Amino acid sequence: MRRDLGLPRPGDEVAVDLRTLTTDRTDLVCDRTRQINRLRAQLLETFPALERALEPTSKGPVVLLTGYQTPAAIRRSGARRIETWLRNRKVRGAAALARTAAEAAEAQHRHQQCPHGSARAQRLHTRSGATIVGKTPFGLVNVAS
């Protein structure tokens, strides 16, 4: 531990600024966690096979969900087209992610389509986009890295 730093005093301007920054960071982390949990819940309703196969805390799966929300859309496009789409958006591991998504879509092929599929897919698209870019008091910040 450094001994050259003095103890912060309750009225010290630096201590107040540090407390404010720490509180803002905590708020951002809580917001991000809430967004991911909502995205997971929506994905579980719409596409449970993909929810089990992907980890929506990283950028690649969230970017995938901005373009492909349903098993039918993924099956129609195929792994190669999805891979190209992901590469154009600078997603790391695009080939593996596209294969995983295609396999999950095939695994859910037997699962019946829910009657409100398009409305759920639209909400999933909206939530995934909000998860990539979050609004903060400092403006738009890319929170998925």
Secondary structure as the mmCIF struct_conf table of DSSP 4:
data_model
#
loop_
_struct_conf.conf_type_id
_struct_conf.id
_struct_conf.beg_label_comp_id
_struct_conf.beg_label_asym_id
_struct_conf.beg_label_seq_id
_struct_conf.end_label_comp_id
_struct_conf.end_label_asym_id
_struct_conf.end_label_seq_id
BEND BEND1 ARG A 3 LEU A 5
HELX_LH_PP_P HELX_LH_PP_P1 GLY A 6 ARG A 9
TURN_TY1_P TURN_TY1_P1 PRO A 10 GLY A 11
HELX_RH_AL_P HELX_RH_AL_P1 GLU A 13 THR A 46
HELX_RH_AL_P HELX_RH_AL_P2 PRO A 48 ALA A 53
TURN_TY1_P TURN_TY1_P2 PRO A 56 THR A 57
BEND BEND2 SER A 58 SER A 58
HELX_RH_AL_P HELX_RH_AL_P3 LYS A 59 GLY A 67
BEND BEND3 THR A 70 THR A 70
HELX_RH_AL_P HELX_RH_AL_P4 PRO A 71 ASN A 88
TURN_TY1_P TURN_TY1_P3 ARG A 89 LYS A 90
TURN_TY1_P TURN_TY1_P4 ARG A 92 GLY A 93
HELX_RH_AL_P HELX_RH_AL_P5 ALA A 94 ALA A 107
TURN_TY1_P TURN_TY1_P5 GLN A 108 ARG A 110
BEND BEND4 HIS A 111 HIS A 111
HELX_LH_PP_P HELX_LH_PP_P2 GLN A 112 CYS A 114
TURN_TY1_P TURN_TY1_P6 PRO A 115 HIS A 116
HELX_RH_AL_P HELX_RH_AL_P6 GLY A 117 ILE A 132
STRN STRN1 VAL A 133 THR A 136
TURN_TY1_P TURN_TY1_P7 PRO A 137 PHE A 138
STRN STRN2 GLY A 139 ASN A 142
#
